[in-house]
Amino acid sequence: MLVGLTGRYASGKTTVLQWFASRGVRTMSCSDSIRRWLSVEGIEESRESLIEGGRELRRRGGAGILAEMLLDELSGDDAVIDSIRTPGEVEALRVRDDFVLIEILAGTDSRWQRSKERARPGDPSDRATFISQEKSEEVALDAAGQALVATAELADLVLFNNGSLEDLHGELEELIERLP
């Protein structure tokens, strides 16, 4: 089983990834590919450097490069992959017959609240910036950019995450029974 997670900023992708990890499933992130590249290049990790690093890797290796790098590591193992942000990454992962893409969907108010509460480095400090950053990730301006809207349209399943953590875990329990 290979599960991919896509969704907007602070929708709950990391929480879903952690849920799978707690059940012994291997977890990875397309951002891991970028982090390794940043490290090799001697570039300090930040939200901005991750975004630009992803763009640079896509310019060099094509729209699916981040996912292709992870597939090389997996060698057919079961896993859940987070931070799928382009249709090219979905296409690359679909080489596996057991791939399922799940969109984590949450409303803007819920996501803004979560972003404020988690206060990760690089998280926007005001709602206007939050909205602006989100808009910049919705539709790719070129082949190297993030395209969350087009990626979400490729989802096989949608997981709604507007409630409590307990609600999400209940949804995941039901969802895992439907996976191949």
One Martini backbone bead per residue (centre of mass of N, CA, C, O) as a GRO file, in nm:
protein
  180
    1MET     BB    1   0.095   0.037   0.024
    2LEU     BB    2   0.029   0.368  -0.120
    3VAL     BB    3   0.012   0.682   0.039
    4GLY     BB    4  -0.120   1.002  -0.035
    5LEU     BB    5  -0.080   1.351   0.064
    6THR     BB    6  -0.310   1.623   0.039
    7GLY     BB    7  -0.310   1.984   0.103
    8ARG     BB    8  -0.349   2.241   0.278
    9TYR     BB    9  -0.260   2.454   0.493
   10ALA     BB   10  -0.328   2.311   0.797
   11SER     BB   11  -0.519   2.042   0.741
   12GLY     BB   12  -0.349   1.758   0.865
   13LYS     BB   13  -0.117   1.589   0.741
   14THR     BB   14   0.073   1.536   0.984
   15THR     BB   15  -0.139   1.396   1.160
   16VAL     BB   16  -0.190   1.163   0.965
   17LEU     BB   17   0.099   1.063   0.950
   18GLN     BB   18   0.122   0.999   1.256
   19TRP     BB   19  -0.099   0.787   1.263
   20PHE     BB   20   0.041   0.587   1.076
   21ALA     BB   21   0.306   0.564   1.240
   22SER     BB   22   0.158   0.444   1.501
   23ARG     BB   23   0.104   0.174   1.298
   24GLY     BB   24   0.394   0.120   1.138
   25VAL     BB   25   0.410   0.314   0.908
   26ARG     BB   26   0.578   0.440   0.668
   27THR     BB   27   0.724   0.772   0.645
   28MET     BB   28   0.695   1.051   0.415
   29SER     BB   29   0.833   1.336   0.220
   30CYS     BB   30   0.877   1.551  -0.029
   31SER     BB   31   1.049   1.739   0.157
   32ASP     BB   32   1.287   1.544   0.200
   33SER     BB   33   1.416   1.589  -0.076
   34ILE     BB   34   1.474   1.887  -0.025
   35ARG     BB   35   1.640   1.869   0.235
   36ARG     BB   36   1.875   1.712   0.113
   37TRP     BB   37   1.950   1.924  -0.097
   38LEU     BB   38   2.002   2.160   0.094
   39SER     BB   39   2.231   2.022   0.246
   40VAL     BB   40   2.422   1.982   0.006
   41GLU     BB   41   2.408   2.305  -0.063
   42GLY     BB   42   2.407   2.474   0.218
   43ILE     BB   43   2.102   2.528   0.295
   44GLU     BB   44   1.887   2.673   0.488
   45GLU     BB   45   1.605   2.590   0.656
   46SER     BB   46   1.291   2.698   0.518
   47ARG     BB   47   1.010   2.776   0.379
   48GLU     BB   48   1.140   2.922   0.137
   49SER     BB   49   1.362   2.705   0.069
   50LEU     BB   50   1.164   2.477   0.013
   51ILE     BB   51   1.013   2.604  -0.218
   52GLU     BB   52   1.261   2.672  -0.397
   53GLY     BB   53   1.381   2.387  -0.399
   54GLY     BB   54   1.142   2.255  -0.542
   55ARG     BB   55   1.158   2.425  -0.796
   56GLU     BB   56   1.446   2.347  -0.876
   57LEU     BB   57   1.407   2.042  -0.898
   58ARG     BB   58   1.182   2.064  -1.116
   59ARG     BB   59   1.352   2.207  -1.328
   60ARG     BB   60   1.565   1.970  -1.347
   61GLY     BB   61   1.351   1.689  -1.314
   62GLY     BB   62   1.064   1.764  -1.289
   63ALA     BB   63   0.744   1.741  -1.151
   64GLY     BB   64   0.818   1.430  -1.015
   65ILE     BB   65   1.095   1.419  -0.854
   66LEU     BB   66   1.025   1.394  -0.552
   67ALA     BB   67   0.880   1.119  -0.582
   68GLU     BB   68   1.103   0.962  -0.726
   69MET     BB   69   1.303   0.974  -0.490
   70LEU     BB   70   1.120   0.805  -0.298
   71LEU     BB   71   1.081   0.548  -0.467
   72ASP     BB   72   1.377   0.461  -0.453
   73GLU     BB   73   1.364   0.409  -0.138
   74LEU     BB   74   1.119   0.200  -0.116
   75SER     BB   75   1.109  -0.063  -0.294
   76GLY     BB   76   0.779  -0.132  -0.246
   77ASP     BB   77   0.698  -0.029   0.009
   78ASP     BB   78   0.516   0.063   0.259
   79ALA     BB   79   0.343   0.393   0.260
   80VAL     BB   80   0.347   0.744   0.356
   81ILE     BB   81   0.293   1.049   0.169
   82ASP     BB   82   0.377   1.378   0.197
   83SER     BB   83   0.347   1.673   0.021
   84ILE     BB   84   0.160   1.676  -0.229
   85ARG     BB   85   0.176   1.945  -0.502
   86THR     BB   86   0.165   1.776  -0.782
   87PRO     BB   87   0.073   1.606  -1.060
   88GLY     BB   88   0.356   1.483  -1.112
   89GLU     BB   89   0.369   1.328  -0.844
   90VAL     BB   90   0.124   1.154  -0.892
   91GLU     BB   91   0.220   1.022  -1.151
   92ALA     BB   92   0.471   0.890  -1.029
   93LEU     BB   93   0.308   0.717  -0.810
   94ARG     BB   94   0.119   0.558  -1.025
   95VAL     BB   95   0.320   0.320  -1.083
   96ARG     BB   96   0.167   0.224  -0.847
   97ASP     BB   97  -0.107   0.018  -0.798
   98ASP     BB   98  -0.129   0.102  -0.465
   99PHE     BB   99  -0.212   0.394  -0.515
  100VAL     BB  100  -0.333   0.660  -0.288
  101LEU     BB  101  -0.512   0.965  -0.290
  102ILE     BB  102  -0.536   1.207  -0.022
  103GLU     BB  103  -0.749   1.456   0.077
  104ILE     BB  104  -0.711   1.721   0.299
  105LEU     BB  105  -1.001   1.881   0.437
  106ALA     BB  106  -1.023   2.234   0.528
  107GLY     BB  107  -1.107   2.513   0.654
  108THR     BB  108  -0.987   2.822   0.688
  109ASP     BB  109  -1.042   2.866   0.992
  110SER     BB  110  -0.913   2.604   1.093
  111ARG     BB  111  -0.631   2.650   0.968
  112TRP     BB  112  -0.564   2.918   1.101
  113GLN     BB  113  -0.582   2.819   1.391
  114ARG     BB  114  -0.364   2.599   1.368
  115SER     BB  115  -0.134   2.781   1.282
  116LYS     BB  116  -0.129   2.949   1.541
  117GLU     BB  117  -0.092   2.711   1.748
  118ARG     BB  118   0.177   2.584   1.627
  119ALA     BB  119   0.399   2.789   1.541
  120ARG     BB  120   0.579   2.759   1.304
  121PRO     BB  121   0.829   2.810   1.126
  122GLY     BB  122   0.686   3.034   0.880
  123ASP     BB  123   0.436   3.103   0.993
  124PRO     BB  124   0.191   3.305   0.982
  125SER     BB  125   0.087   3.600   1.179
  126ASP     BB  126  -0.141   3.657   0.964
  127ARG     BB  127  -0.419   3.619   0.773
  128ALA     BB  128  -0.331   3.760   0.511
  129THR     BB  129  -0.075   3.589   0.472
  130PHE     BB  130  -0.207   3.316   0.471
  131ILE     BB  131  -0.378   3.368   0.216
  132SER     BB  132  -0.146   3.449   0.026
  133GLN     BB  133   0.016   3.187   0.043
  134GLU     BB  134  -0.208   3.002  -0.054
  135LYS     BB  135  -0.253   3.129  -0.334
  136SER     BB  136   0.047   3.064  -0.435
  137GLU     BB  137  -0.027   2.730  -0.424
  138GLU     BB  138  -0.272   2.663  -0.613
  139VAL     BB  139  -0.128   2.783  -0.884
  140ALA     BB  140   0.081   2.737  -1.130
  141LEU     BB  141   0.309   2.944  -1.312
  142ASP     BB  142   0.476   2.678  -1.354
  143ALA     BB  143   0.625   2.363  -1.373
  144ALA     BB  144   0.767   2.419  -1.069
  145GLY     BB  145   0.510   2.460  -0.923
  146GLN     BB  146   0.254   2.476  -0.723
  147ALA     BB  147  -0.072   2.260  -0.740
  148LEU     BB  148  -0.326   2.209  -0.538
  149VAL     BB  149  -0.581   2.197  -0.709
  150ALA     BB  150  -0.491   1.985  -0.923
  151THR     BB  151  -0.416   1.769  -0.715
  152ALA     BB  152  -0.693   1.735  -0.573
  153GLU     BB  153  -0.843   1.634  -0.836
  154LEU     BB  154  -0.676   1.340  -0.804
  155ALA     BB  155  -0.828   1.229  -0.582
  156ASP     BB  156  -0.965   0.932  -0.437
  157LEU     BB  157  -0.984   1.076  -0.151
  158VAL     BB  158  -1.171   1.237   0.119
  159LEU     BB  159  -1.071   1.419   0.418
  160PHE     BB  160  -1.239   1.553   0.677
  161ASN     BB  161  -1.096   1.844   0.892
  162ASN     BB  162  -1.305   2.022   1.125
  163GLY     BB  163  -1.256   1.884   1.385
  164SER     BB  164  -1.142   1.679   1.595
  165LEU     BB  165  -0.906   1.453   1.667
  166GLU     BB  166  -1.109   1.225   1.717
  167ASP     BB  167  -1.256   1.251   1.451
  168LEU     BB  168  -1.014   1.192   1.271
  169HIS     BB  169  -0.947   0.912   1.384
  170GLY     BB  170  -1.218   0.789   1.304
  171GLU     BB  171  -1.189   0.836   1.000
  172LEU     BB  172  -0.928   0.667   0.972
  173GLU     BB  173  -1.042   0.397   1.059
  174GLU     BB  174  -1.239   0.381   0.818
  175LEU     BB  175  -1.039   0.428   0.584
  176ILE     BB  176  -0.835   0.186   0.621
  177GLU     BB  177  -1.053  -0.030   0.529
  178ARG     BB  178  -1.053   0.088   0.215
  179LEU     BB  179  -0.780   0.005   0.166
  180PRO     BB  180  -0.558  -0.206  -0.014
   0.00000   0.00000   0.00000
